[in-house]
Amino acid sequence: MKLSRRSLLQSLSKSSLFLPFASGLCAPGRKSWVCASERPASLSSNTLGYSFSDVGRSAGLQVRNYFGGEESKRYILETTGCGVAFFDYDNDGWLDIFLVNGSRLSGFPAGQEPTNHLFHNNRDGTFTDVTEKAGLVRHGWGQGVCIGDYDNDGLEDLFVTYWGHNVLYHNNGDGTFTDVSTKAGVAGCARRWGTGCAFLDYDRDGRLDLFVSNYVAFDPKTAPDPGTNPYCVYRGIPVNCGPRGLEGERNILYHNNGDGTFADVSEKAGVTTPSGYYGLGVLVADFDNDGWPDVYVANDATPSILFHNNHDGTFTDIAVLAGCAYDENGRRQSGMGATAGDYDGNGWLDIFKTNFSEETTTLYRNNGNATFTDVTYASGTGKNDRYVGWGCVFFDPDNDGWLDIFYCNGHVYPELERASFEVKYREPSVLYRNLGDGRFEDVSGLAGAAIARRATGRGCAFGDFDNDGDIDIIIDNMNDYPTLLRCDRTNSNHWIKVRALGVKSNRSGIGARLKCVTGNRTQIDEVRSGGSYLSQNDLRVHFGLGTATKVDALEVHWPSGQVDVLRNLPADQILVVREGGEQFRAGGSKDSRG
């Protein structure tokens, strides 16, 4: 009998030969793993030690997203929704919020068009809309957002993708931004559909470059109508067409020239191959621990891409050989968002990817030898296959030192609300708790009513907006108000948060690898632009420390090659580390961007 890959993996997981799970956790030589006594305890009662509450409206996020039709959608353009960013645009040490907005085919009366929004953090749990003052009013089909200090002036700049011209906003340092897209050479084409984006220093020259994924070569004048071909029908219901049957796109890589401009090096760098794919989420991380950033692209209805950095300004797609292009049975999936994290503590970054309904999300475990294994079912993260997943993250909301998983959901066909299917248009979010032995449990029902609320989630970002030491979540819901999930902990676990400031490396510290050591426990993470689904997380790196009251050692591996080691750091603080080893508490006597 021929076994599927899933059956084979499930059978291997029951033997002592399959080390990624409990039988191999404390094997000799596996010093990155921790033993059973150091794993999280199983839940003895219906409590997580924290809960989430939606405080969006009370916090002042009183603006609505508009993106295509609400009762039906004629074209695929109306389905992708928008991203969101947590970032500190004014360097006051508090996370502000940028919400991308969209449009509608019918348009809006003059003066009533939706716009993106920038909210300033008032440091008291509330936000103030400063969009107009900041010069960020813009109308159109907004998509994704990413953050990075491309000119190394100490201020985080803002890049927003569109169906249409993309926009690069230069941060002027006085609370305002200037559109420099055309001057910088990154505006792109009027009819191109930009989606995911990320700043990265792919050649490690100290200047941030820019990667942009593209979705569909879409033109409403030639786009097919619902029900006109097999790709325009879902369970017998005529729906918007695509992406299958539509022309796919190519990725773009811009090299930073160091003078405020960028050069399109896509062909030279090898990121236009493969082409004709439907690119969405962009995830940058050093997956092979060679010190150079690689790029993973979650593609819709086509295989995912893993661009390996060749250290010479070029990339090679190794996703098929590495085992992260398809699911475990070799089937292509409809990828949306992606996140990276070392969930099993073996020192290598793993990948979690969200997909379409009738597919599960995908968890790829990094084997440490340039390959990944799809452990979705063996890990317990393959239980939900009715949802269309979007924004996602590995994070540690209870600060126990183990990365949990969150992702938001929402279907693309509003017509489902009138159908009697188990699949619905509005869908709840999902929260998985890490059991510390390679497995996760679904604890969505224990984290508060806000998690279970059915919504049309798209982009979501993660960061500590109230600086209380736990991770909060912002979701940009399609045709609805945003959800701001404040995390409130009831346990006494400790934490540390690190803001990395480059000197020889880029000022944002993007691409820096951090290693946090507490006793026998070692954690890693990176400063990352982009990720999730078309969104931007807090650039500060967060580590949950469990019961540890200090960090024994914090290593910062900078893109320049510099390695700084800091020792005996007290827990429960936001620490600023400048390349070269200088350290100080955020909000101290020194300017945190110097």
SEZAVO-436836 format. One record per residue: x, y, z of N, C-alpha, C in turn. Coordinates in steps of 0.001 Angstrom, whole numbers, plus 500000, padded with zeros to 6 digits. Atoms other than C-alpha are relative to their C-alpha. Layout:
<atoms>
XYZXYZXYZ ...
</atoms>
This chain:
<atoms>
500852498807500000500000500000500000500891501246500000 499235498776500088501335503437499054499514500989501047 500354499051498954501428505825501990500142501424499491 499821498575500253500821509550501634501075500497500959 498971499443499115503449511776503152499432500234501391 500623499769498699500986512661505915499964498712500815 500074501276499291500448508983506803501379499556500461 498652500395499636504181508341506750500505500773501211 499539499179498886504925511270509063499291499647501293 500746500355498797502160510284511446500485498684500583 499492501265499492503527506757511664501389500173500619 498676499762499449507079508019512191499947500701501349 500085499232498750505922510348514945499766499106501202 500239500911498892505031507302517014501247499196500360 498790500766499739508558505912516861501074500880500604 498903499254499388511762506912518620500904500631498965 499162499434501046513282507791515249499600501410499641 500515498682500394511173510905514895500255500982501130 499525499210498876513035513383517113499295501319500246 500528498678499707511117516653516670499005500066501143 500992499958498946508620515640519340500565499425501293 499594500225498616508727514498522942501114498974500152 499030501063499795510855511354522456501436500479499828 498639499550500241513852513388521308500356501297500678 499779498663499465513570516541523375501262500078500844 498859499941499095516284515641525881501107499050499567 498979500899500500518443513482523641501381500640500111 498648499450499905522222513869524052500345500797498746 499570499185501125523677516598521874498979500999499526 501024499053500433520384518455521444499894501118501030 499913499010498921521464521315523692499020501144499822 500960498910500199518976523725522120498639499673500574 501287500411499449516048521712523409500026500119501521 500098500032498545514787521804526976499268498740500402 500599501248499555513710518832529029498572500200500487 501432499959499684510180517955530076499688500879501199 500268499208498801510501519653533459499954501492499704 499954498590500336511064522967531670498940500381498977 501073499680500933508083522733529342498846500653500735 501177499421499363504881524692529982499116498908500594 500916500956499384502530522924532338498687499972499234 501307500088500626499257521647530908498997500823500794 501006499186499327496235523748531672499219499139500988 500709500765498978494788522492534955498578500506500197 501339499442499913491744524749534685499779500862498766 500314499197501178490019526952532161500591501406500124 499328498705499916492602529709532452501300499947499220 498760499905500756495493530860530293501039500844500726 499110499033499378496996533404532652499957501339499303 500191498727500700495861536157530284498699499925499222 501171499956500876492921537282528175500121501225499106 500004498882500938492245539633525274498645500709500050 501208499179500059489722542486525224500120500963498826 500001499055501107488741544554522201499740501402500552 500117498640499476489388548167523239500102501040498883 499775499126501140489535549629519739499184501276500000 500859498823500065486543551944519823500245500924501191 499770499172498812487158553122523402501371500652499980 498659499425500093490805553739522540500079501108498962 500022498910500955489775556165519813500152499608498553 499877500460501390490052554014516698498618499995499359 501382499824500433486765555365515374499901500181498486 500045499891501450487424554929511663499705498622499403 500469501231500618485950552328509351500809499695498746 499376500447501239487623550304506643498940499854498914 500875500192501167486044550348503178500790499237498950 499268500797500972487027547658500741499024499153499187 500903500745500871484732546584497905498600499883500562 501384500166499587481137545476498218499855499256501308 500263500664498725479624544323501494499079498800499846 500931501112500209476834542048500200500476499041498918 499427500820501072478646540778497110501232500714499466 498780499435500564481946541292495323500114499539498542 499960500323501427482192541472491539501375499525499559 498643500304500432485976541328491204500885499610501175 499048500432498976488867539761493094500690501189500662 499425498787499432490204543292493629499350500364501331 500758499614498812487544543663496328500199499070501194 499945501064498990488684540673498410501204500046500928 498740500196499262492245541134499650500100500805501289 499961499217498779491686543842502241501321500709500215 498902499083499706494311545936503979500840499543501187 499097500252498894497278545711506284499974501112501035 499952499062498888498117547600509473501404499961500599 498660499934499416501280548740511255499972500521501421 499595499450498712502444549165514819501397500593499789 498655499445500068505362551610514707500058501328500743 499792498796499198506821554493516693500539501096499089 499563499048501012506893557301514140500677501232500587 499439498793499400507864560050516609501052499726501070 498910500377499095510423558136518699499760500390501460 500276499712498589508653558710522009499942498736500844 499995501264499276508878555023522956498650499326500102 501347500568499959505178554319522406499527499703498582 500412500438501329503688552418519477498781500771499504 501114499371500690501480554356517105499422498983499012 500705500938500878499084552750514595499749500649498647 500329499570501356498825553100510817499068498971499379 501011500864500609495691551647509203499885500297498515 500188499852501441495617551096505444498510499900499696 501410500025500387492248551742503787499865499746498511 500231500371501386490654550816500471499015500908499296 500943499229500797487947551900498063498869499070499571 501081500787500569484907550668496150499900500273498508 500119499855501445484167550110492488499109501173499630 500942498917500289481315552621492635500549501368500337 499418498735499606483578555289494080499259500659501144 500589499237498898482666557938496675499824501451499572 500137498575500277481385561501496563501268500758500387 498808499198499714484127564147496516499994500449501452 499864499622498606485389564772500019499621498914500979 500407501093499119484038561481501373500791498711499730 499221501185500325486664559103499991500730499475501250 499241500552498877488214556713502531501484500324499868 498564499750499999491809557380503497500679499087501013 499214500639498954494575555640505378499974500889501242 500042499231498756494857556715509020501240499736500845 498925500095499016497717557434511400499455500453501352 500451499696498640496892557325515106501206500132500917 498924499763499046499233558835517666499626499440501364 500204500600498689499594556984520963500096501082501079 500049498973498957498567559251523846500627499558501321 499318500570498831500363556997526388499060499741501171 500967500269498928497156556516528381498972498958499566 500918500999500517495553553699526399499106500512498887 500811499435501075494013556030523824500901500531498885 499290499529501183494986557287520374499276501208499408 500553498835500687494471560510518412500301499898498509 499834500040501442493912560591514642500762501244499547 499170498874500452496719562759513205500284499897498502 499764500273501415496382561683509567500216501271499187 499917498776500809495754565099508057501217500828500375 498844499245499529498373566825510191501303499383499507 498785500713500397500917564156509228500213499996498488 499877499989501452500254564605505502499816498643499362 500152501375500462499122561018505032498621499705499392 501291500225500657495656561535503494500250499513498579 499861500535501358495489559369500374498850499034499756 501118500844500371492660557614498553500454498955498984 499676501044500963492750554390496554499887498622500610 500081501401499559492947550620496821501282499635500748 498843500308499180495481550423499637500085498513500327 499778501431499737496991546993500375500870499785501231 499106500355498910500077546471502511500826501168500496 499172498974499394502465548429504713501223499355500640 498801500425499279506018548046505989500789501233500404 499286498902499354508402550185508015501502499770499915 498549500077499946512102550959507817500618501368499779 499295498722500121514563553850508092500945499900498800 499237500263501221515743553760504481501170500977499811 498918499035500172517937556898504744500855500161501253 499161500034498792519424556148508182500090501349500717 500008498722499291518356559479509656499418499883501413 500515500209498653516970557907512840498500500050500109 501464499906500006513300558070511815499439498906499093 500580501098500774511135555182510629499120500546498871 500759499601501174509800555705507112498930498963499695 501234500763500204506591554241505713499824499687498520 500266500403501394505932552249502522498640499322499949 501361500526500127502377551468501388499793499509498576 500268500557501323501409549183498495498546500234499609 501322499728500551498418549711496250499755499154498753 500322500280501388496565548430493251500094501367499326 499649498679500503498140551316491411501389500356500495 498672499569499576501179553364492343500202499752501494 499616500136498598502916552381495574500550501335500504 499619498716499414503905555131498001501060499801501076 498969499942498963507076555763500001499902501362500675 500090498769499220506635558333502760501278500175500811 498828499670499197509745559970504173499542500667501296 500307499440498690509493560714507897500853501251500211 499289498730499899510387564382508362500485500326501413 499528499793498639510910564136512125499245501049500784 500796498991499307508335566794512986498526499604500065 501367500495499990505243564595512932499358499970498637 500540500014501357504821564914509169500802499065499103 499379500868500987505631562737506169499905500657498621 500005499501501380506477563553502538500025498827499030 500041501021501049505587561393499530501198500200499074 498796499916500837508924560721497809500054498836499010 500052501224500795507787557717495750500641500153498628 499484499817501354508534559068492289501474500353500018 498600499615499887511791560721493291500879498808500372 499224501152499526512924557524495025500008498855498994 500035501040501022511971555351492037499290498733500402 500682501199499511509628552984493881498483500053499805 501448499871500182506167554132492730499407498862499195 500514501101500810505833551322490209499028500477498935 500910499730501115503161551127487518498591500297500507 501342499569499613499667552594487606499025498846500120 500931501123499968497973549237487010500579498761500669 499411501162499342500263546979489015499412499842501390 500677500297498739498869545275492110501020499574501043 499066500297498929501384545520494939499280499485501229 500627500586498808500644543478498060500976500025501175 499080500044498874503252542374500606501268500796499734 498748499257500144506413544360501266500843499841501258 499089500044498848509452544400503522501278500735499647 498655499451500109512574546482503996500985498930500492 498952500955499619515735544371504217501323500500499451 498670499673500509519468544809503801500590498731499420 499659501309500560519992541922501413501481499873499669 498574500060500309523616542873500552500867500469501163 499312499657498762524519543994504087500967501170499828 499175498811500190525850547372502995499629501117500964 500403499017499010524132549182505900498830500854499568 501149499234500494521270550560503775498849499056499690 501164500857500183517741549160503659499512500006498558 500582500216501322516552547764500351498517499678500187 501447500163499917512922546996499540499531498884499083 500581501111500758511107543825498433498483500185499959 501439499854500175507552543979497029499462498814499213 500676501058500750505296541101496021498811500598499248 501128499552500811502590541482493384499046498840499780 501049501029499966499316539613493029499524499590498608 500630500333501272497337539664489780500149501177499042 500021498953501025497701541596486517498532500312499707 501452499790499995494226543018487020499607501258499246 500585498871500710492240545258484701498485499803500009 501458500183499921488525545759485448499317500013498634 500598499960501334487899546375481737499956498625499350 499942501334500607488820542781480886499728498871500991 500207501025498974488148540960484175498659499297499793 501258500747500164485515538172483959499027500274501145 501045499799498992482224538512485819499733498713500769 500332501191499209481004536134488558499203498986499189 500744501089500623479847532750487291500296499737498548 499774500135501442481322533092483795500953498875499620 499161501167500289483830530226484102500165499197501283 499907500854498797484690527386486510500740500633501176 499282499338498917486989529672488515499166501113500645 500880498937499498484040531974489239498771499423500697 501106500668499311481825529494491096500548499333501250 499603500630498746482086528386494739498791499292500589 501088500826499469479861525534495908498665500325499321 501195499734500784477408526329493154499549501445499980 500367498585499935477293530069493935500910500806499075 499156499115500813478491532584491308500730500999500899 499188499104499168481354534534492901501053500674499132 498932499324500744484214536805491886501040498985499525 499100500952500666486765535130489623501446500154500461 498566499976499766490305534160490448500415499511501383 499002499546500963493038534114491081500255499040498847 499810500937501104493138530930489011499240500496498768 500601499520501230492407531777485411500397501418499658 499529498645500240493920535266485773501526499997499870 498563499915500204497419536377484815500710500335501302 499238499770498794499886536136487664501033501107499834 499070498881499976502638538575488561501419499563500366 498616500230499606506322538894489497500342500867501209 499522499238498855508176540118492564500959501097499564 499095498881500271510232543320492727500991500134501158 498973499672499013513513544013494534500637501326499613 499370498700500203514745547590494869501261500086500844 498746499802499276518359548267495804500143501464500392 499820498647499480519051551314497957501329500562499502 498795499393500562521511553615496160500752500871501002 499328499211498978522324555531499342499861501488499831 500190498568500240521224558896497934498520500380499994 501439499747499973517482558687498598499255499370498851 500643500670501132516811556681495443500269498504500045 499879501451500091516381552998494643500103499598498534 499904500559501343517223550893491581499301498649499975 500678501283500166515045548024490355501024498974499522 499005501031500328517404545026490442499354498620499945 500753501252499937514694542362490211500568498931499081 499477500971500961516016540678487075501401499553500394 498608500300499649519658540891488105500083499123501243 499948500739498739518892539527491568499324498644499921 500626501310500176516842536611490252498664499818500683 501271500148499288513574537381492071498792500046499069 501116500047500946511471537528488878499705498578499548 500196501415500313511809533752488552499783499230501293 501048500205500999509441532048488991499088501224499865 500949498923500247506875534408487476498622499395499764 501358500483500206503136534185486945499356499460501256 500558500437498729502524533520490642499146501121500581 500890499035499363499980535255492867500543500340501385 499284499695498774502157536875495525499186500810500990 500672499264498923500721538032498854500991500276501133 499179499709498832502533537776502205501494499870499741 498539500006500116506260538588502356500607499843501388 499356500291498722508425537189505153501507499938499796 498542499965500104512121538026505530500603499459501282 499342500590498834514287535929507843501229499232499532 498815500803500281517629534138508003499680498556500364 500491501352499722516335530597507666501108498960500105 498931500997499951519698528840507292501154500425500903 499020499564499001521615530743510008501372500320499405 498732499623500612524252532010507574500274501493500124 499800498575499790523820535649508597499482500886498892 500523499231501130522091536736505367498486499808499923 501462500113500029518364537507504977499485499284498754 500702500693501069516257535145502887498575500551499923 501344499456500194512767535922501543499037498875499661 501064500978500241509678533699501774498758500758499545 501205499370500523506611534620499709498858498988500026 501208500824499980503202533122500474499171500351498775 500724499769501243501500532748497094498624499357500053 501377500497500074497801532292496484499869499070498804 500318500970501051496867529165494474501210499567499178 498753500402500646500509528679493416501011499658501085 499032500382498969503535527201495189500648501206500654 499274498945499303505205529348497826501443500043499513 498628499777500448508671530740497130500891500230501209 498967499677499018511785530696499315501245500425499245 498812499460500652514454532969497893501170499928500965 498786500118499198517789531877499351500996501055499561 499030498949500270520323534684499603501352499367499685 498744500602500455523443533736497634501240500792500397 498902499172499476525614536424499309500701500821498927 499352499264501088526447537987495926499028500947499301 501001499130500589523388540141495337498920499266499235 501009500790500706521357537285493866499303499042500952 500798500957499239518705534878495126499649498808499120 500456501199500691517661531343494202498796499436500734 501190500607499391514208529887494791500289498537500309 499714501370499576514788526708496820498800499365500697 501147500440499205511252526252498188499643498539499756 500365501389500295510558522966496409500999499048500639 498974500864499420513867521401497428500003500070501515 499976499812498543513558522832500944498754499443500673 501208500596499420510062521384501431499002500987500546 500949499015499503508143524629502008499223500685498880 500773499454501118506536525218498597498582499457499983 501282500705500026503691522699498986499664499486501397 500293500669498737501904520859501767500678498637500006 499266501256499835503101517464502980499669498960498941 500359500920501071501290515668500156500325500549498622 499573499450501272502814517836497461498954500837499289 501053499201500616499719519953496872500267501486500224 499882498556499841499887523668496202498843500500500842 501018499418499139497952525806498641499775501458499622 500314498595500252496406529249498612500504500827501173 499359499296498905498848531088500864499580501454500081 500384498606499745497939534444502405501094500714500805 499006499378499134500137535431505357501033499003500471 498947500885499492503311534049506918500746500686501136 499219499501498877505304534425510117501120499021500314 498852500839499647508637533095511406500237500049501503 499667500071498578509624531942514872500572498642500333 499405501264499556511607529255516674499101499386501070 501008500471499042508608527554518260500475498830500839 499545501185499277510515524426519327501344500199500679 498778499696499267513656526118520639501240499294499523 498821500715500496516132524338518371501003500918499315 499040499058500553517830527518517175499825500308498536 500266499760501415516281527610513698498573500538499847 501298499365500167513386529764512497499067499150499144 501031500772500671510234527895511510499027500949499298 500949499201500781507410529092509219498578499535500279 501436500270499914503671529305509837499321500813498911 500640499365501142501474530098506822498497499803500058 501456500089500068497767530874506540499572499745498559 500463500425501315495717529508503630498489500191499872 501423499880500323492257529354502057499199498931500750 500855501017499380489258527405503382500099498698499213 499797501360500504489195523654502729501481499631499982 498595500280499760492920523874503484500277500354501462 499587499588498668494547523975506880501070501074499882 498764499238499945497155526470507912501158499014499922 498851500887500156500672525094507439501106500400500964 498858499785499111503445524734510024501181499217499447 498774500619500511506879524058508535501074500075501075 498915500039499026509490522925511038501337500029499273 498666499868500578513035523992510168500890498889500540 499191501147499593515224520885510211501464500352500256 498628499585499752518454522868510348500986499542498959 499109500461501070519845521391507135499513500489498641 500541499375501216518266523706504545498728499330499528 501285500597500336515030521722504623498991500259501112 501113499870499063511649522000506301499134498750499918 500980501082499964509116519375507349498637500570500350 501367499592499697505374520005507224499504499173501179 500420500704498781504318519120510786498609500475500433 501305499422499688500835520651510578499140499052500826 500889500938499299498904517552511640500655499433501252 499318500550498834501526516123513979500065501010501142 499894498965498967501704519468515829498651500400500574 501326499634499524497940519821516247499481501313499459 500442498716500572497676522996514152499176499812498730 500779500253501206495713521310511368498533499723500270 501369500329499599492367521176513166498945500863499330 500980499068500573490721524159511486500201500098498496 499874499933501450490087523836507761498812500701499337 501152499288500571486932525929507328500294501474499761 499758498566500000488553529327507663500951500417498877 499004499365500856490357531634505243500879500852500910 499097499322499084493387532743507258500775501115499329 499292498841500527495226536037506826501181500346500907 498895499609499144497405537851509375500299498962501067 499612501051499057499389535612511732501310500371500679 498750499745499291502200535561514259500333498853500939 499480500702498832504359533476516537500219501060501072 499805499026498923504218535319519859499820499311501343 500024500592498663504347534754523607499133500862500919 500878499118499221501284536363525221500048499761501508 499948500283498559501756534634528589501416500086500563 498614499812499564505526535262528740500591498764500668 499430501223499431506303531615529483501251499542499271 498794500348500742509160531547526976499764499078498827 500350500876501123507324529437524380499059500744499056 500766499256500993505918530850521159498679499326499685 501334500441500387502177530476520663499695500554498608 500373499586501351500324531151517392498624500650500023 501295499342500204497542533590516533499834500285498519 500299499522501350495832534186513209498539500408499901 501366499518500197492755536083512062499449499452498691 500668500642501124490213534879509523498874500858499435 501126499351500653487512536014507140499938499549498552 500109500535501356486184534580503884500015501120498972 499946499016501090486320536304500499498669500119499264 501281499985500691482737535602499438498882500414500966 501103499588499112480091537692501281498694499299499681 501206500741500378477490535672499390499740498811500919 500144501138499090478117532895501940499081500308501177 500868499633498879476164534836504570498550499612499731 501379500342500355472977533976502679499859498525499644 500024501428500335473890530312502108499999499164501275 500076500897498834473316527376504447501166499025500002 498785500809499944476910526136504490500647500130501377 499255499881498744479157525409507460501091501068499876 499032498939500240481612527856505869499260501326499937 500653498700499935480653531450506662500959501103499569 499195498856500434481856534857505494500789500580501174 499319499489498806482651536227508957500458498827500850 499400501154499329484957533962510922500771500442501242 499260499643498778486552533890514388501508499886499798 498547500167499983490257534201515100500346498682500693 499537501258499401492324531219516270501261500263500808 498841499887499120494810530983519137500454498604500411 499415501281499610497097527980519639501043500219501096 499017499937498919499054527424522858501070498937499790 498853500882500157502524525883522633500150499138501243 499869500935498880502796522767524815501457499681500326 498584500182499697506594522756524626500582498682499587 499497501299500436506880519297523098499786499811498503 500250500068501435506309520149519440498537500056499642 501439499992500256502529520229519828499353501284500519 500791498845499601499927522966520171498584499550500334 501411500232499746496418523070521602499210501267499691 500870498878500337493568525275520413499353500527501274 500544499394498779492729527627523289499193501260499667 500732498815500444490686530129521289498836500331500927 501170499794499152487697529633523580500318500469501402 499610499616498638489692530522526699500570501403500085 499263498743500014491165533841525618499120501240499989 500892498851499975488089536053525771499077500039498801 501020499950501042485015536801523695500497500686498733 499506499270501167486976539111521377500665499071498995 499366500959500908488870536129519942498938499227499224 501056500804500615485653534238519218499078500820499096 500878499155500813483951537227517579500234499747498524 499889500228501443483223536549513923500201501330499290 499636498751500659484781539161511676500552499700498608 499396500115501330486308539795508271501446500479500094 498618499615499764489907539979509437500851499895498750 499012500061501072492729540695507007501385500231500621 498699499759499406495973542356508084499922500082501513 499908499791498553497004542145511720501456500153500398 498653499710499523500031543421513589500060499789501501 499795500406498620501516542625516972501047500885500662 499080499153499264503166544820519579499394500422501326 500410499626498646502959546180523112499655501486500014 500335498583500160501032549427522611499931500747501331 500070499333498697500666550120526361501241499763500855 498697500184499334504229549086527300499895499323501357 500151500708498726503070546720530043500653498627499996 499229501233500012505201543778528929499327498819499371 500619501091500759502698541669526989499616500498498619 500183499680501417501813541553523307498525500199499672 501344499653500439498687543238521962499889499795498488 500259500317501409497089542779518533499074501048499403 500889499113500748495594545183515985499613499299498696 500509500659501208493391543767513172499264501022499152 500694499130500950492299545725510096498895499176499342 501128500776500500488843544239509449499423500630498733 500571499505501246487381544526505964498581500510500206 501323499377499900484376546883505766499477500026501437 500368499970498583484375547264509535501014500866500740 499061499274499161486099549006512404501144499077500400 498881500849499595489542547789513491499773499395501384 500010500654498693489937545407516413501349500225500669 498775499841499217492506546363519051499901499088501210 500055501000498936493055543333521270501086500291501028 499061499745498910494655544398524535500177498723500807 499682501193499208496389541535526327500148500401501460 499932499743498558495852541513530085500414498717500703 499473501186499331498004539047532010499604499968501467 500263500206498575497118537589535381501097499164500644 498899500759499403500289535518535832501149500938500353 498879499183499531503602536719537234501271499745499196 498827500252500833505892535698534377500700501306499622 499168498847500293508708538026533406500286500099498496 499802499710501414509811539523530089501129501003499828 499108498917500387512297541743528299499705500342498553 500239499523501358511855543844525188501215500801499569 498745499412500448514792544999523063499793500796498719 499982499147501188515047547890520618501439500069499512 498655500036500560518082547425518367500223501202499082 499666498832500812519699550548516879501339499772499318 498767500222500734522246550040514145500858501247499916 499048498923500234525360552162513671500654499774498646 499489500410501312527317550490510905498892499304499220 501175500619500614524217548416510214498908501058499833 501095499050500170520957550078509177499465500437501354 500395499425498717519587552355511908498814499277500627 501151500724499456516364550339512270500396498691500659 499573501288499455518401547278513212499348498821499301 500713501071500703516378545270510691500992498944499516 499129501112500333517940541855510176500894499563501142 499201500414498845519668541768513577499396498745500621 500416501244499345519496538309515204500302500127501495 499853499923498549518935538304518986499886498611500604 500049501265499257519655535344521263499925500317501479 500268499715498591518268535442524792500185498713500805 499685501181499200519670532991527387499591500235501444 500378499996498590518033532332530757500125498570500512 499768501356499524519396529293532587500289499061498840 499826500957501083519096526305530250499166500330498770 500931499649501072516614528089527997500618501045499078 499489499071500991517729529790524775498910500303498981 500981499567500989515437531801522511500682500886498960 499482499125501042516103533548519200498837500730499329 500948499291500860514299536138517118500786501049499235 499348499001500827515075538848514589499175501272499933 500692498748500299514214542483513981499533499903498555 500563500347501304511884542232511019499046501070499491 500950499129500686510117544533508568499015499119499241 501015500772500709506855543322507039499622498741500752 500431501250499398505448539854507675498519499992500276 501414500206499741502078538593508914499278499977498658 500628499812501309499668539538506107499973501493499700 499944498615500472500592542840504454500137501000501149 499998499189498784501391544267507902501390500147500591 498740499704499326504125545530510207499845499853501505 499979500163498552504807544341513749500973500987500641 499070499229499183506610546222516513501438499584499664 498597500310500281510322546460515626500760499564501247 499365500458498770511160545824519285499802498493500142 500054501463499855511954542146519936499640499653501439 500543500360498692510036540591522833500370498564500351 499762501347499494511108537585524906499246499817501313 500556500406498722508972535954527586501046499207500769 498927500609499204511209534796530451499491498996501026 500517500910498995508876532645532539500285500511501397 499713499617498611510005532696536179501353500663500166 498664499391499894513484534019535388499888501496500262 500040498579499644514133537442536920501120500797499335 498966499300500747517119538246534741500362499196498758 499464500647501202518604537490531345501484499771500237 498589500301499771521925535709531759500881500580498900 499227499463501125523122536687528293499052500363498860 500724499580501199521704538624525365501037500269498922 499093499818501128523587538281522098499254500720498883 500562499312501157522920540701519229500979499835498843 499205500217501207524254539593515853499502500978498941 500413498929500895524143542665513616500267499626498543 499735500265501418523926542608509803501422500320499572 498621499628500348527380544233509708500995498908500334 499087501024499495528883541153511375500404500237501444 499725499691498598529310542891514740499140499126500904 500728500772498997528313540742517721500195500660501355 499957499421498663527448542363521040499394499019500994 500493500889498951526982540347524239499799500815501271 500333499299498759525215541827527249499602498963501041 500207501021498977525003539965530551499256500563501222 500676499707498729522892539878533714499078501215499906 500949498911500216520100542093532468498745499760500830 501235500177499227517177542640534864498804499808499085 501222500251500763513813541390533623499057501194500099 501109499042499945510693543459532995500450501415499650 499573498687500458512263546315531067500021500036498478 499797499761501422512369547813527586501403500553499855 498578499688500082516045547912526706500346500466498583 499485499523501286517666549924523910501463499588499906 498627500448500225520844548388522493500505500626498709 499388499393501175523041550390520152501171499131499549 498926500822500549525416548537517849501346500474500548 498764499681499302528741548377519661499915499666501467 500181500485498639527239547290522981499422500988500971 500601499029499090525888550519524469498546499622500262 501363500381499617522667549872526360499430501012500976 500693499148499036520094551929528231498519499697499934 501445500207499944516486551712529301499295501000499093 500790499095500817513951553151526903499378501067500890 500581498913499218512742556536528085500955500564501021 499020499493499059515968557176529978500510501373499605 499477498650500211518167560246529890500490500213498576 499479499868501354519474559477526422498870499841498993 500951500137501105517509559889523197500085498578499477 499996501405500401516450556380522197500410499805498552 499478500132501357517495557128518612501307500759499813 498702499328499981520493559275519504500374500807498798 
</atoms>
